[in-house]
Amino acid sequence: MNKKLIVIVGSTGVGKTELCLQIAEHLHIPIVNADSRQIFSEIPIGTAAPTPEQQQRVKHYFVGNHHLDDYYSASLFEEDVMQLLTDNLFNTSDVALMSGGSMMYIDAVCNGIDDIPTIDDNTREWMKQRLETEGLPRLVEELKLLDPEHWKIVDRNNPRRVVHALEICHMTGKTYTSFRLNAKKQRPFDIIKIGLNRDREELYSRINARVLQMFDKGLVDEALAVYDKRGHNSLNTVGYKETFEYLDGLITKDQCVFNIQSNSRRYCRKQQTWFKRDKNIMWFHPDNIKEIINYIDNQLIG
């Protein structure tokens, strides 16, 4: 039998965690977590990371295994997961399970990602200072000169994407475009993709409730504990940006809660749009656990 990787995807708040626990227990395998923020040990509340009790039920990989000061990316995740699968998990089982809502991380493992060089600290710091002193419009014009092809397609209002392309240009002496091959990599295993979805009203209600739970669990204290690292890209995410504004006294707590709920719903829509482009995903309601497990069992037999 070919090795098989089961991939469970779905938007924030849809209910991936409990379903994956039951699938993992059914198949007696661990869970490979594909959430780009849950890897950081300092922020479990705002990222809705699996709890210690859930991790005791089933072994998880890539949960709280990095610190906010660590550099990490989708390409590093691809490398780490491929090594974990080939050197470890597939040696003890013909089946592995990966789940998450981070589109780039899922895509990196399933399809591969362009081998773009890691930016060195000096270049990263230099470009960060240039963005602060010269401003985004000046850097956008520079990108037009250094890499006109990428300039045509990049989001010019997104400083992170503009700066990253310039970092590559300056560090390597080559264009960012030259590294973007977009070639799908062949994998030594079959991939079974399952998507989870709910009616919009039901999903939005769950998202709103989960944000309230995060505050009850101590989101404000968690954000306060990492406040000095607020400039890190790992904290430039829904939940922390809004809470930092509250800690700065710019908005009230009620407005903070409302903003997180609203931005979480917006991110949810972005995830749904991304995943629904993939015609290989079989969609289910997450409450249909028996149906999902039967589908997986049939796929493993076939």
PyMOL commands that set and color helices and strands:
alter all, ss='L'
color gray80, all
select helices_A, chain A and resi 16-27+52-57+74-92+103-111+121-134+136-146+148-153+159-172+177-179+200-217+219-225+227-229+233-235+240-247+253-275+289-301
alter helices_A, ss='H'
color red, helices_A
select strands_A, chain A and resi 4-10+31-33+60-61+95-100+190-196+281-284
alter strands_A, ss='S'
color yellow, strands_A
deselect
rebuild
show_as cartoon
